[in-house]
């Protein structure tokens, strides 16, 4: 007996049909971008397929851009309008700019708590501008349930970010915004990413990552970086400049330690002609180091840099800050990584 499913011969679509973008709503966004004095583009992972559109919008309207962790590289961080990554571990200058902005245009981002902090204190100028009808918060998102879940937007656009940007770009007008651009540059100058070298000459994680990036900077358009989870992850975000979408493969939200090495393996298999760099912490690396067997078996040319301080450093920092220095289970007992590599 053969079961016949009605309609089974019809091919399934590769992806859902795009949601229609409402032109009137897009026009309202363009009007707000015209009258706002201090707008900013807050770009998330949902814009990873729209780097050309994000660049075109930023330049057409002359608006600074900051990104979330998973959107680094959507907008080249070498561009003068770039404010790099924002949030808890992001650039102070990006966070200050968000707080001072009178129009936050969120594109493909969900207002994660790592970027907003305490909601009652988030974006006071944009909220004031919303009340006065001269700015506010705009939210572009493909998932309708995300709209209003964290922040109630002034204007919401549901649909694919790339398609929405294509409709928005012809509607915006270039504005000089000399005072705002100057202010953003002042913030970048006043609050750069920095570190104090160790007094005893030991190499700091930031120092190591900075040196590795300088050595590979000429390959940055063909560089893919995978990380574990911890301070080394966030310092990679801070001391590498990102120019290409999806050039960082890392675990956000869940923050899964051990993610780095298997992610690097997948990235190298998918991109045999690219340089794949794993920046890992000793704690994260220990959780999946057995995957070195896969690297050896397939002769994958992954570059690996383990930031070994014998600790689960991010957890130890938090225990120091929030638990009166009561340190529990943050010291690692590590193998000899050099001997492990030789083996």
C-alpha positions as CSV (number, residue, x, y, z in Angstrom):
1,X,0.0,0.0,0.0
2,X,1.4,3.4,-1.0
3,X,0.5,6.6,0.7
4,X,0.0,9.6,-1.6
5,X,0.3,13.0,0.0
6,X,-1.9,15.6,-1.7
7,X,0.3,18.3,-3.2
8,X,3.6,16.4,-2.3
9,X,4.9,16.9,-5.9
10,X,5.0,20.7,-5.5
11,X,8.5,22.0,-4.7
12,X,9.0,23.7,-1.4
13,X,10.4,27.3,-1.5
14,X,14.0,27.6,-0.4
15,X,13.0,30.5,1.9
16,X,9.8,32.1,3.0
17,X,8.5,34.8,0.7
18,X,9.7,38.3,1.7
19,X,7.3,40.4,3.8
20,X,6.1,43.5,1.9
21,X,7.8,46.7,3.1
22,X,5.3,49.5,3.8
23,X,6.4,52.5,1.7
24,X,4.6,55.0,4.0
25,X,6.4,53.7,7.0
26,X,9.8,53.9,5.2
27,X,9.0,57.5,4.3
28,X,8.4,58.3,7.9
29,X,11.8,56.9,8.8
30,X,13.4,59.1,6.1
31,X,11.6,62.2,7.5
32,X,12.9,61.4,11.0
33,X,16.4,61.0,9.7
34,X,16.2,64.4,8.0
35,X,15.0,66.3,11.1
36,X,17.1,64.5,13.7
37,X,20.3,66.4,14.8
38,X,22.1,63.4,16.2
39,X,21.0,60.1,14.5
40,X,22.9,56.8,14.8
41,X,22.6,53.5,13.0
42,X,22.5,50.6,15.5
43,X,23.2,47.5,13.3
44,X,22.7,43.9,14.3
45,X,23.1,40.4,12.9
46,X,19.9,40.7,10.8
47,X,21.9,43.1,8.5
48,X,24.7,40.7,7.7
49,X,23.4,40.2,4.1
50,X,23.2,44.0,3.5
51,X,26.7,45.5,3.9
52,X,26.4,47.5,0.6
53,X,23.0,48.9,1.7
54,X,24.2,49.8,5.2
55,X,27.2,51.6,3.7
56,X,25.1,53.4,1.1
57,X,22.6,54.5,3.8
58,X,25.2,55.8,6.2
59,X,27.0,57.8,3.5
60,X,23.8,59.0,1.9
61,X,22.4,60.4,5.2
62,X,25.8,61.1,6.8
63,X,25.0,59.0,10.0
64,X,27.5,57.2,12.3
65,X,27.2,53.5,12.6
66,X,27.7,51.1,15.6
67,X,27.2,47.4,15.5
68,X,26.5,44.4,17.8
69,X,28.9,41.6,18.2
70,X,27.5,39.5,15.4
71,X,27.3,42.4,13.0
72,X,30.9,43.4,13.2
73,X,32.2,43.9,9.6
74,X,28.8,44.7,8.1
75,X,30.1,48.2,8.1
76,X,33.9,48.6,7.7
77,X,35.4,49.6,11.0
78,X,38.0,51.7,9.1
79,X,35.3,54.0,7.8
80,X,35.3,57.4,9.5
81,X,31.6,57.0,10.4
82,X,32.2,53.7,12.2
83,X,31.8,53.7,16.0
84,X,32.7,50.0,16.1
85,X,31.0,47.6,18.5
86,X,28.7,48.9,21.3
87,X,27.5,47.3,24.5
88,X,28.7,45.9,27.8
89,X,32.1,44.9,26.3
90,X,32.0,47.4,23.4
91,X,33.4,50.8,22.8
92,X,32.7,53.5,25.4
93,X,32.4,56.0,22.6
94,X,29.7,54.0,20.9
95,X,27.7,53.7,24.2
96,X,28.0,57.4,24.9
97,X,26.9,58.2,21.3
98,X,23.8,56.0,21.8
99,X,23.0,57.8,25.0
100,X,23.3,61.2,23.4
101,X,21.6,60.3,20.1
102,X,18.1,61.8,19.4
103,X,17.3,59.1,16.8
104,X,18.4,55.5,17.1
105,X,17.8,53.5,14.0
106,X,18.0,49.8,14.9
107,X,18.5,47.6,11.9
108,X,18.3,43.8,12.4
109,X,18.9,44.0,16.1
110,X,16.7,43.0,19.0
111,X,17.9,45.5,21.7
112,X,19.7,42.8,23.7
113,X,20.3,43.6,27.3
114,X,24.1,43.5,26.7
115,X,23.6,46.6,24.5
116,X,20.9,48.4,26.4
117,X,21.9,47.9,30.0
118,X,19.3,49.2,32.5
119,X,16.3,50.0,30.3
120,X,15.0,52.9,32.4
121,X,18.3,54.7,31.8
122,X,18.7,53.7,28.1
123,X,18.6,56.3,25.3
124,X,17.3,59.3,27.3
125,X,17.8,61.7,24.4
126,X,16.0,59.5,21.9
127,X,13.1,59.1,24.3
128,X,12.9,62.8,24.8
129,X,13.0,63.4,21.1
130,X,10.2,60.8,20.6
131,X,8.0,62.8,23.1
132,X,8.8,66.0,21.2
133,X,8.2,64.6,17.7
134,X,11.7,65.2,16.4
135,X,13.3,61.7,16.7
136,X,13.0,58.6,18.8
137,X,13.7,54.9,18.2
138,X,13.2,53.1,14.8
139,X,13.2,49.3,14.7
140,X,13.7,47.3,11.5
141,X,13.2,43.6,12.2
142,X,12.2,40.6,10.1
143,X,10.5,39.0,13.1
144,X,7.2,40.7,14.1
145,X,7.3,39.3,17.7
146,X,10.6,41.3,18.4
147,X,8.9,44.6,17.8
148,X,8.0,46.2,21.1
149,X,9.3,43.3,23.1
150,X,12.1,45.3,24.8
151,X,11.7,48.8,23.5
152,X,8.5,50.4,22.2
153,X,9.7,52.0,19.0
154,X,8.6,55.3,17.5
155,X,8.4,53.6,14.1
156,X,8.6,49.9,13.3
157,X,9.3,48.3,10.0
158,X,8.7,44.5,9.7
159,X,10.6,42.8,6.9
160,X,14.0,41.9,5.5
161,X,16.6,44.5,6.3
162,X,18.2,44.4,2.9
163,X,14.9,45.1,1.1
164,X,14.0,47.8,3.6
165,X,17.3,49.6,3.2
166,X,16.9,49.5,-0.6
167,X,13.6,51.3,-0.2
168,X,14.9,53.8,2.4
169,X,18.2,54.9,0.7
170,X,16.6,56.8,-2.2
171,X,14.3,58.7,0.3
172,X,17.0,60.0,2.6
173,X,18.8,63.4,2.2
174,X,22.4,64.2,3.0
175,X,22.8,66.4,6.1
176,X,26.1,68.0,7.2
177,X,25.5,67.3,10.9
178,X,28.9,68.9,11.6
179,X,28.4,69.2,15.4
180,X,27.3,65.6,15.7
181,X,30.0,64.1,13.6
182,X,32.6,66.3,15.5
183,X,31.1,65.1,18.9
184,X,31.4,61.4,17.8
185,X,35.0,61.9,16.8
186,X,35.7,63.6,20.1
187,X,34.3,60.6,21.9
188,X,36.4,58.2,19.9
189,X,39.5,60.3,20.8
190,X,38.6,60.6,24.4
191,X,37.7,57.0,25.1
192,X,39.7,54.7,22.9
193,X,40.3,51.0,23.6
194,X,43.5,50.8,25.6
195,X,45.3,48.7,28.2
196,X,48.2,49.3,30.7
197,X,51.2,47.0,29.9
198,X,52.1,44.7,32.8
199,X,54.8,46.1,35.0
200,X,56.7,42.8,35.1
201,X,56.9,42.5,31.3
202,X,54.4,39.7,30.9
203,X,52.3,39.7,27.7
204,X,48.7,40.7,28.2
205,X,45.8,39.2,26.2
206,X,45.1,42.6,24.6
207,X,48.7,42.9,23.6
208,X,48.9,39.5,22.1
209,X,45.7,40.0,20.1
210,X,46.8,43.4,18.9
211,X,50.1,42.0,17.7
212,X,48.4,39.0,15.9
213,X,46.0,41.4,14.2
214,X,48.9,43.7,13.0
215,X,50.7,40.6,11.6
216,X,47.5,39.6,9.7
217,X,46.1,43.0,8.8
218,X,47.1,42.7,5.2
219,X,44.8,39.7,4.9
220,X,41.9,41.1,6.8
221,X,39.5,40.7,3.9
222,X,40.3,37.0,3.8
223,X,40.6,36.5,7.5
224,X,38.0,34.6,9.6
225,X,38.4,34.6,13.3
226,X,36.7,32.1,15.6
227,X,36.8,32.5,19.4
228,X,35.8,30.8,22.6
229,X,33.9,32.6,25.2
230,X,35.4,34.9,27.8
231,X,37.7,38.0,28.0
232,X,39.7,36.8,25.1
233,X,36.5,36.9,23.0
234,X,35.7,40.5,23.9
235,X,39.2,41.7,23.6
236,X,39.3,40.2,20.0
237,X,36.2,42.3,19.3
238,X,38.0,45.4,20.6
239,X,41.5,45.0,19.2
240,X,40.8,43.6,15.7
241,X,39.2,45.9,13.1
242,X,36.4,44.1,11.3
243,X,35.7,44.8,7.6
244,X,33.7,41.8,6.3
245,X,30.4,40.4,7.4
246,X,30.6,37.1,9.3
247,X,34.3,37.4,9.6
248,X,34.0,36.6,13.3
249,X,32.5,33.3,14.3
250,X,31.7,33.4,18.0
251,X,29.0,32.4,20.5
252,X,26.8,35.3,21.5
253,X,23.7,35.1,23.7
254,X,24.3,31.6,25.1
255,X,28.0,32.2,25.4
256,X,29.1,28.6,25.0
257,X,32.6,27.9,26.2
258,X,34.3,25.4,23.9
259,X,32.7,26.9,20.8
260,X,36.0,28.2,19.3
261,X,37.8,25.2,18.0
262,X,34.9,23.4,16.3
263,X,33.8,26.7,14.9
264,X,37.2,27.2,13.4
265,X,37.2,23.8,11.9
266,X,33.8,24.5,10.2
267,X,35.1,27.9,9.0
268,X,38.2,26.4,7.5
269,X,36.4,23.5,5.7
270,X,33.9,26.0,4.3
271,X,36.6,28.5,3.4
272,X,39.7,26.6,2.3
273,X,41.3,29.6,0.7
274,X,40.9,31.9,3.7
275,X,43.1,32.3,6.7
276,X,41.2,31.0,9.8
277,X,42.5,32.1,13.2
278,X,41.3,30.7,16.5
279,X,41.7,33.0,19.4
280,X,40.8,31.0,22.5
281,X,41.1,31.1,26.2
282,X,42.5,28.1,28.1
283,X,39.2,27.5,29.8
284,X,37.3,27.4,26.6
285,X,39.9,25.4,24.7
286,X,40.1,22.7,27.3
287,X,36.4,21.9,26.8
288,X,36.8,20.7,23.1
289,X,40.5,20.3,22.6
290,X,39.8,16.7,21.5
291,X,38.8,18.2,18.2
292,X,42.5,18.6,17.5
293,X,42.2,15.1,16.1
294,X,39.8,16.4,13.5
295,X,42.2,19.1,12.6
296,X,45.1,16.6,12.2
297,X,42.9,14.1,10.3
298,X,41.9,16.7,7.7
299,X,45.2,18.6,7.7
300,X,43.4,21.9,8.3
301,X,45.8,24.9,8.4
302,X,44.0,26.7,11.3
303,X,46.1,29.2,13.2
304,X,45.5,28.8,17.0
305,X,46.4,31.3,19.7
306,X,45.5,30.2,23.3
307,X,45.4,33.0,25.9
308,X,46.6,30.9,28.8
309,X,46.5,32.5,32.2
310,X,45.4,29.4,34.1
311,X,42.0,30.9,34.9
312,X,38.4,31.3,33.8
313,X,39.2,35.0,33.7
314,X,35.9,36.6,32.9
315,X,34.2,34.6,35.7
316,X,36.9,35.5,38.1
317,X,36.6,39.2,37.3
318,X,32.8,39.0,37.9
319,X,33.3,37.2,41.2
320,X,35.8,39.9,42.2
321,X,33.4,42.7,41.3
322,X,30.1,41.3,42.3
323,X,30.8,38.7,45.0
324,X,33.3,40.6,47.2
325,X,36.2,38.7,45.8
326,X,35.0,35.2,46.8
327,X,36.6,33.1,44.1
328,X,35.1,29.7,43.4
329,X,36.2,27.2,40.7
330,X,37.9,29.7,38.4
331,X,41.5,28.2,38.5
332,X,42.3,25.8,35.6
333,X,44.6,22.8,35.7
334,X,46.0,22.9,32.1
335,X,48.0,20.6,29.9
336,X,51.3,21.7,28.5
337,X,49.9,23.3,25.3
338,X,53.2,23.3,23.5
339,X,53.6,19.6,24.1
340,X,50.0,19.0,23.2
341,X,50.6,20.8,19.8
342,X,53.6,18.7,19.1
343,X,51.7,15.5,19.9
